[in-house]
Amino acid sequence: MPDRRTRSTAARSSSPIIGLAAGIIYLLSSINLSDDSSL
């Protein structure tokens, strides 16, 4: 899975704050996708 490698590498090279921000964006995007699919 290239996504896991990218996440682990980014988490190691960058500060954990960036990882949290990425997680929040991912959650928001997933929620938006679910809302769009429901509509």
mmCIF file of the N, C-alpha and C atoms, coordinates in Angstrom:
data_MODEL
# 
_entry.id   MODEL 
# 
loop_
_atom_site.group_PDB 
_atom_site.id 
_atom_site.type_symbol 
_atom_site.label_atom_id 
_atom_site.label_alt_id 
_atom_site.label_comp_id 
_atom_site.label_asym_id 
_atom_site.label_entity_id 
_atom_site.label_seq_id 
_atom_site.pdbx_PDB_ins_code 
_atom_site.Cartn_x 
_atom_site.Cartn_y 
_atom_site.Cartn_z 
_atom_site.occupancy 
_atom_site.B_iso_or_equiv 
_atom_site.pdbx_formal_charge 
_atom_site.auth_seq_id 
_atom_site.auth_comp_id 
_atom_site.auth_asym_id 
_atom_site.auth_atom_id 
_atom_site.pdbx_PDB_model_num 
ATOM 1   N N  . MET A 1 1  ? 0.846   -1.204 0.000  1.00 0.00 ? 1  MET A N  1 
ATOM 2   C CA . MET A 1 1  ? 0.000   0.000  0.000  1.00 0.00 ? 1  MET A CA 1 
ATOM 3   C C  . MET A 1 1  ? 0.881   1.254  0.000  1.00 0.00 ? 1  MET A C  1 
ATOM 4   N N  . PRO A 1 2  ? 0.947   1.984  -1.108 1.00 0.00 ? 2  PRO A N  1 
ATOM 5   C CA . PRO A 1 2  ? 1.765   3.199  -1.176 1.00 0.00 ? 2  PRO A CA 1 
ATOM 6   C C  . PRO A 1 2  ? 1.287   4.271  -0.208 1.00 0.00 ? 2  PRO A C  1 
ATOM 7   N N  . ASP A 1 3  ? -0.027  4.276  0.087  1.00 0.00 ? 3  ASP A N  1 
ATOM 8   C CA . ASP A 1 3  ? -0.562  5.293  1.001  1.00 0.00 ? 3  ASP A CA 1 
ATOM 9   C C  . ASP A 1 3  ? 0.057   5.133  2.384  1.00 0.00 ? 3  ASP A C  1 
ATOM 10  N N  . ARG A 1 4  ? 0.175   3.873  2.857  1.00 0.00 ? 4  ARG A N  1 
ATOM 11  C CA . ARG A 1 4  ? 0.743   3.661  4.195  1.00 0.00 ? 4  ARG A CA 1 
ATOM 12  C C  . ARG A 1 4  ? 2.193   4.120  4.227  1.00 0.00 ? 4  ARG A C  1 
ATOM 13  N N  . ARG A 1 5  ? 2.934   3.832  3.172  1.00 0.00 ? 5  ARG A N  1 
ATOM 14  C CA . ARG A 1 5  ? 4.339   4.247  3.140  1.00 0.00 ? 5  ARG A CA 1 
ATOM 15  C C  . ARG A 1 5  ? 4.435   5.764  3.176  1.00 0.00 ? 5  ARG A C  1 
ATOM 16  N N  . THR A 1 6  ? 3.582   6.431  2.414  1.00 0.00 ? 6  THR A N  1 
ATOM 17  C CA . THR A 1 6  ? 3.615   7.894  2.390  1.00 0.00 ? 6  THR A CA 1 
ATOM 18  C C  . THR A 1 6  ? 3.267   8.454  3.759  1.00 0.00 ? 6  THR A C  1 
ATOM 19  N N  . ARG A 1 7  ? 2.251   7.881  4.388  1.00 0.00 ? 7  ARG A N  1 
ATOM 20  C CA . ARG A 1 7  ? 1.842   8.374  5.709  1.00 0.00 ? 7  ARG A CA 1 
ATOM 21  C C  . ARG A 1 7  ? 2.963   8.195  6.718  1.00 0.00 ? 7  ARG A C  1 
ATOM 22  N N  . SER A 1 8  ? 3.548   6.993  6.759  1.00 0.00 ? 8  SER A N  1 
ATOM 23  C CA . SER A 1 8  ? 4.602   6.722  7.741  1.00 0.00 ? 8  SER A CA 1 
ATOM 24  C C  . SER A 1 8  ? 5.798   7.636  7.499  1.00 0.00 ? 8  SER A C  1 
ATOM 25  N N  . THR A 1 9  ? 6.175   7.801  6.236  1.00 0.00 ? 9  THR A N  1 
ATOM 26  C CA . THR A 1 9  ? 7.322   8.661  5.915  1.00 0.00 ? 9  THR A CA 1 
ATOM 27  C C  . THR A 1 9  ? 7.024   10.107 6.301  1.00 0.00 ? 9  THR A C  1 
ATOM 28  N N  . ALA A 1 10 ? 5.839   10.581 5.987  1.00 0.00 ? 10 ALA A N  1 
ATOM 29  C CA . ALA A 1 10 ? 5.480   11.969 6.314  1.00 0.00 ? 10 ALA A CA 1 
ATOM 30  C C  . ALA A 1 10 ? 5.436   12.153 7.830  1.00 0.00 ? 10 ALA A C  1 
ATOM 31  N N  . ALA A 1 11 ? 4.898   11.159 8.519  1.00 0.00 ? 11 ALA A N  1 
ATOM 32  C CA . ALA A 1 11 ? 4.802   11.263 9.977  1.00 0.00 ? 11 ALA A CA 1 
ATOM 33  C C  . ALA A 1 11 ? 6.193   11.314 10.599 1.00 0.00 ? 11 ALA A C  1 
ATOM 34  N N  . ARG A 1 12 ? 7.129   10.547 10.036 1.00 0.00 ? 12 ARG A N  1 
ATOM 35  C CA . ARG A 1 12 ? 8.480   10.519 10.607 1.00 0.00 ? 12 ARG A CA 1 
ATOM 36  C C  . ARG A 1 12 ? 9.232   11.810 10.292 1.00 0.00 ? 12 ARG A C  1 
ATOM 37  N N  . SER A 1 13 ? 9.098   12.302 9.058  1.00 0.00 ? 13 SER A N  1 
ATOM 38  C CA . SER A 1 13 ? 9.870   13.478 8.645  1.00 0.00 ? 13 SER A CA 1 
ATOM 39  C C  . SER A 1 13 ? 9.216   14.776 9.133  1.00 0.00 ? 13 SER A C  1 
ATOM 40  N N  . SER A 1 14 ? 7.892   14.769 9.282  1.00 0.00 ? 14 SER A N  1 
ATOM 41  C CA . SER A 1 14 ? 7.222   16.009 9.693  1.00 0.00 ? 14 SER A CA 1 
ATOM 42  C C  . SER A 1 14 ? 6.758   15.921 11.136 1.00 0.00 ? 14 SER A C  1 
ATOM 43  N N  . SER A 1 15 ? 6.254   17.026 11.625 1.00 0.00 ? 15 SER A N  1 
ATOM 44  C CA . SER A 1 15 ? 5.759   17.066 12.993 1.00 0.00 ? 15 SER A CA 1 
ATOM 45  C C  . SER A 1 15 ? 4.420   16.341 13.079 1.00 0.00 ? 15 SER A C  1 
ATOM 46  N N  . PRO A 1 16 ? 4.057   15.818 14.242 1.00 0.00 ? 16 PRO A N  1 
ATOM 47  C CA . PRO A 1 16 ? 2.791   15.089 14.395 1.00 0.00 ? 16 PRO A CA 1 
ATOM 48  C C  . PRO A 1 16 ? 1.578   15.960 14.110 1.00 0.00 ? 16 PRO A C  1 
ATOM 49  N N  . ILE A 1 17 ? 1.746   17.275 14.208 1.00 0.00 ? 17 ILE A N  1 
ATOM 50  C CA . ILE A 1 17 ? 0.615   18.174 13.949 1.00 0.00 ? 17 ILE A CA 1 
ATOM 51  C C  . ILE A 1 17 ? 0.139   18.003 12.508 1.00 0.00 ? 17 ILE A C  1 
ATOM 52  N N  . ILE A 1 18 ? 1.087   17.854 11.587 1.00 0.00 ? 18 ILE A N  1 
ATOM 53  C CA . ILE A 1 18 ? 0.723   17.677 10.173 1.00 0.00 ? 18 ILE A CA 1 
ATOM 54  C C  . ILE A 1 18 ? -0.058  16.376 10.014 1.00 0.00 ? 18 ILE A C  1 
ATOM 55  N N  . GLY A 1 19 ? 0.351   15.351 10.739 1.00 0.00 ? 19 GLY A N  1 
ATOM 56  C CA . GLY A 1 19 ? -0.355  14.071 10.678 1.00 0.00 ? 19 GLY A CA 1 
ATOM 57  C C  . GLY A 1 19 ? -1.787  14.226 11.170 1.00 0.00 ? 19 GLY A C  1 
ATOM 58  N N  . LEU A 1 20 ? -1.967  14.959 12.262 1.00 0.00 ? 20 LEU A N  1 
ATOM 59  C CA . LEU A 1 20 ? -3.310  15.189 12.793 1.00 0.00 ? 20 LEU A CA 1 
ATOM 60  C C  . LEU A 1 20 ? -4.148  15.964 11.787 1.00 0.00 ? 20 LEU A C  1 
ATOM 61  N N  . ALA A 1 21 ? -3.546  16.993 11.187 1.00 0.00 ? 21 ALA A N  1 
ATOM 62  C CA . ALA A 1 21 ? -4.266  17.792 10.196 1.00 0.00 ? 21 ALA A CA 1 
ATOM 63  C C  . ALA A 1 21 ? -4.696  16.916 9.027  1.00 0.00 ? 21 ALA A C  1 
ATOM 64  N N  . ALA A 1 22 ? -3.797  16.050 8.572  1.00 0.00 ? 22 ALA A N  1 
ATOM 65  C CA . ALA A 1 22 ? -4.132  15.161 7.456  1.00 0.00 ? 22 ALA A CA 1 
ATOM 66  C C  . ALA A 1 22 ? -5.273  14.241 7.850  1.00 0.00 ? 22 ALA A C  1 
ATOM 67  N N  . GLY A 1 23 ? -5.255  13.730 9.067  1.00 0.00 ? 23 GLY A N  1 
ATOM 68  C CA . GLY A 1 23 ? -6.327  12.851 9.537  1.00 0.00 ? 23 GLY A CA 1 
ATOM 69  C C  . GLY A 1 23 ? -7.659  13.585 9.580  1.00 0.00 ? 23 GLY A C  1 
ATOM 70  N N  . ILE A 1 24 ? -7.638  14.822 10.064 1.00 0.00 ? 24 ILE A N  1 
ATOM 71  C CA . ILE A 1 24 ? -8.879  15.611 10.135 1.00 0.00 ? 24 ILE A CA 1 
ATOM 72  C C  . ILE A 1 24 ? -9.414  15.861 8.729  1.00 0.00 ? 24 ILE A C  1 
ATOM 73  N N  . ILE A 1 25 ? -8.527  16.224 7.807  1.00 0.00 ? 25 ILE A N  1 
ATOM 74  C CA . ILE A 1 25 ? -8.955  16.469 6.421  1.00 0.00 ? 25 ILE A CA 1 
ATOM 75  C C  . ILE A 1 25 ? -9.545  15.201 5.829  1.00 0.00 ? 25 ILE A C  1 
ATOM 76  N N  . TYR A 1 26 ? -8.916  14.053 6.130  1.00 0.00 ? 26 TYR A N  1 
ATOM 77  C CA . TYR A 1 26 ? -9.413  12.777 5.601  1.00 0.00 ? 26 TYR A CA 1 
ATOM 78  C C  . TYR A 1 26 ? -10.806 12.491 6.156  1.00 0.00 ? 26 TYR A C  1 
ATOM 79  N N  . LEU A 1 27 ? -11.005 12.746 7.457  1.00 0.00 ? 27 LEU A N  1 
ATOM 80  C CA . LEU A 1 27 ? -12.318 12.512 8.067  1.00 0.00 ? 27 LEU A CA 1 
ATOM 81  C C  . LEU A 1 27 ? -13.357 13.444 7.449  1.00 0.00 ? 27 LEU A C  1 
ATOM 82  N N  . LEU A 1 28 ? -12.992 14.719 7.288  1.00 0.00 ? 28 LEU A N  1 
ATOM 83  C CA . LEU A 1 28 ? -13.935 15.681 6.707  1.00 0.00 ? 28 LEU A CA 1 
ATOM 84  C C  . LEU A 1 28 ? -14.291 15.277 5.278  1.00 0.00 ? 28 LEU A C  1 
ATOM 85  N N  . SER A 1 29 ? -13.300 14.857 4.507  1.00 0.00 ? 29 SER A N  1 
ATOM 86  C CA . SER A 1 29 ? -13.551 14.468 3.116  1.00 0.00 ? 29 SER A CA 1 
ATOM 87  C C  . SER A 1 29 ? -14.446 13.234 3.079  1.00 0.00 ? 29 SER A C  1 
ATOM 88  N N  . SER A 1 30 ? -14.212 12.281 3.991  1.00 0.00 ? 30 SER A N  1 
ATOM 89  C CA . SER A 1 30 ? -15.032 11.069 4.007  1.00 0.00 ? 30 SER A CA 1 
ATOM 90  C C  . SER A 1 30 ? -16.471 11.421 4.376  1.00 0.00 ? 30 SER A C  1 
ATOM 91  N N  . ILE A 1 31 ? -16.638 12.353 5.312  1.00 0.00 ? 31 ILE A N  1 
ATOM 92  C CA . ILE A 1 31 ? -17.991 12.771 5.702  1.00 0.00 ? 31 ILE A CA 1 
ATOM 93  C C  . ILE A 1 31 ? -18.682 13.458 4.527  1.00 0.00 ? 31 ILE A C  1 
ATOM 94  N N  . ASN A 1 32 ? -17.938 14.317 3.832  1.00 0.00 ? 32 ASN A N  1 
ATOM 95  C CA . ASN A 1 32 ? -18.508 15.012 2.678  1.00 0.00 ? 32 ASN A CA 1 
ATOM 96  C C  . ASN A 1 32 ? -18.907 14.011 1.604  1.00 0.00 ? 32 ASN A C  1 
ATOM 97  N N  . LEU A 1 33 ? -18.090 12.997 1.394  1.00 0.00 ? 33 LEU A N  1 
ATOM 98  C CA . LEU A 1 33 ? -18.400 11.991 0.377  1.00 0.00 ? 33 LEU A CA 1 
ATOM 99  C C  . LEU A 1 33 ? -19.664 11.240 0.774  1.00 0.00 ? 33 LEU A C  1 
ATOM 100 N N  . SER A 1 34 ? -19.792 10.887 2.051  1.00 0.00 ? 34 SER A N  1 
ATOM 101 C CA . SER A 1 34 ? -20.970 10.151 2.495  1.00 0.00 ? 34 SER A CA 1 
ATOM 102 C C  . SER A 1 34 ? -22.216 11.017 2.339  1.00 0.00 ? 34 SER A C  1 
ATOM 103 N N  . ASP A 1 35 ? -22.087 12.322 2.647  1.00 0.00 ? 35 ASP A N  1 
ATOM 104 C CA . ASP A 1 35 ? -23.227 13.229 2.496  1.00 0.00 ? 35 ASP A CA 1 
ATOM 105 C C  . ASP A 1 35 ? -23.623 13.336 1.024  1.00 0.00 ? 35 ASP A C  1 
ATOM 106 N N  . ASP A 1 36 ? -22.634 13.454 0.150  1.00 0.00 ? 36 ASP A N  1 
ATOM 107 C CA . ASP A 1 36 ? -22.937 13.571 -1.279 1.00 0.00 ? 36 ASP A CA 1 
ATOM 108 C C  . ASP A 1 36 ? -23.614 12.300 -1.783 1.00 0.00 ? 36 ASP A C  1 
ATOM 109 N N  . SER A 1 37 ? -23.136 11.140 -1.315 1.00 0.00 ? 37 SER A N  1 
ATOM 110 C CA . SER A 1 37 ? -23.709 9.874  -1.779 1.00 0.00 ? 37 SER A CA 1 
ATOM 111 C C  . SER A 1 37 ? -25.148 9.745  -1.287 1.00 0.00 ? 37 SER A C  1 
ATOM 112 N N  . SER A 1 38 ? -25.413 10.232 -0.046 1.00 0.00 ? 38 SER A N  1 
ATOM 113 C CA . SER A 1 38 ? -26.768 10.136 0.493  1.00 0.00 ? 38 SER A CA 1 
ATOM 114 C C  . SER A 1 38 ? -27.709 11.034 -0.303 1.00 0.00 ? 38 SER A C  1 
ATOM 115 N N  . LEU A 1 39 ? -27.189 12.201 -0.746 1.00 0.00 ? 39 LEU A N  1 
ATOM 116 C CA . LEU A 1 39 ? -28.033 13.106 -1.525 1.00 0.00 ? 39 LEU A CA 1 
ATOM 117 C C  . LEU A 1 39 ? -28.224 12.514 -2.919 1.00 0.00 ? 39 LEU A C  1 
# 
